[in-house]
Amino acid sequence: MNPNGDPDPAAVIRELKVFQSLGGPQVEALAGICREVRYPAGSVIFREGDAGADIYVVLEGRVALGVAIPGGPDMRFLSLGPGDFLGWSAFLPRKPKMSNARATEPARLLSIDGAKLRSLCDQDHDMGYRVVLEILSAVSSRLQATRLQLIDMYRAEPR
């Protein structure tokens, strides 16, 4: 705990599977560009097309990712829980958010400044390699989930 009674960011990062391959100095550097944020159930974290600068890791709660459907509600395509990344496009320069994100229950997230993370990774290539592997793993899992959803959709269509 820090003097404000909030959990120490480095301690929070060390508990996350996604960052367990980072060394002590890398964790401390990452902790310097993070903050915890909280979202009540139903609140929007970001919208598709936003220039959002932050990458998030879910610490508690659940977050739904979806895409806007003209004239209708969001089409939810993924539900995320503790340990999951969202907003990874902030790691890439000038890339907008690719989906909508909404807390489906009270959520506590670790918010990471994407530009500062890129800078840390540029300075420490070992850290950069490890972070990029984790981001690619998350992206790969999302592509697989989307692929399975598409198969289910097309399988259900009458021929």
N, C-alpha and C positions, 0 to 999 in steps of 0.2 A: 504494500500500500504506500502511496505517496502522501505527502503532508495534507493534501485535500481529502484523503480517505478513499481516493480512487485507486483501482488496481494499478500497479506499476506496469507500464506498457511492455517493457522487456519481459517481465514475468508472463504476461498474457501471450506474447509472441512465442516464447519458449514452449508453451502448452499446445500450440497449434501444430498439427501434423504437417501442414503445408510448409512450415518454416523450420522443421526440426533438423534439416541438413545444414542450416547456417551455423557458423561459429559465433562465439561470444561477442567479438567486436562487430560482426555483421548484424547480430541481433540488436546490439546497442545503437548502431547507426540507423537501423530500421525503426527502432523505438522512437528515435528523434523526429521522424516524419509521420508519425501515427497519432491518432486520437480516437477515443471511443465516442460513438454517437448512438443515440437511442431513437427509435421510431415506434410510435404507438400503432396498434393494429389498424390496418386500412390506410396508413399514410404512404404517400409516394416517396420513394427514395430517389429515383430519377426517371426520366422519360426518354423514349426512343428519339434519337436526333439531338439530345442535349449534348453540349460540349463538356459535360462533367469531367472534372479533373481528378477525381478520386477513384481508387480501387477499394473494394470492401471485402472483408472476410466476416462471415456470420459467426458471432460468438454465442448468441442465444436467440431463440425464436426461429421463425420461418419467414422466408421471402419468396414471393412468386415472381417469375419472369414471364413476360407476355409481349405480344405485339398488338398494335392498334389495328382494329378492323373498322374501316370506314362505315359510319352509321351504326356501329354496334359496340359491345363491350370488348375489352382486351381479350385476346385469345391466349390463355395461359399455356405455356409449353414446358415449364419446369418449375419445380418447387425446391428451394435450397434450405439447408439447415446448418447447424454448427460445423465449422471447418470449411464450408464452401466459399469460393470466390464469386464475386460479381463485379461488374463494371470494369472488366479487364481491358477494355478498349482504351482506357485512360493511360495504359502503359505505352500505347502507340501515339506518336505525335499527331495532333490534329484529326483524330478519329472520333466521330460522335458515338454516343451510346447506341447500341444496336437493338435494344429492347426497353421495355418498361419494367421497373422493379417496384414492387409494393410489399410492405410488411403485411403478412396475413395473420400475424399475432404479434404481440409486443416483441420487438427485436433490438438486440444490442449488437452493434457492428464495430469492427476495427476499420477505420477509414485511413487509407494510405494515399498520400499525395503522389499521383502518377508521375509527374515531371521530376519530382525529387527522387522517386524510386529509380527512374531511368538514369538520373545523374549518378546515384550510388552504384548502379550496375555498370555504368561506363567507367567509373573509378576503380571498381573491384570486379574484374571479369569473372572470378570464381563465384561471387555472389550473383552476378548477372546470369551466369549459366544455370545456377540452381533455381533462381526465380523464374527464368524463362521455361525451364523444364516443368515447373509447377503450373505455370499459366498454360502451356501447351497441353498438359495433362487434363486440365479443366476444360479447355476448348475441345479436345478430343472426346471427352466424355459427353459434352453437350452435342457434338456432331453425331455421335452414336445414338444418343437419346432421340434426337430429331429424326434420324434415319428410321429408327424403330417406329416412331409416331407416324411418319409418312407411309411406311409399309402397312401399318394398321389402318390408316385412312383409306388407302387405295384398295386394300383387301376388303374393306367394308362396302365399297361402292358397287352398285349393281352393274353388271356387264351387259 
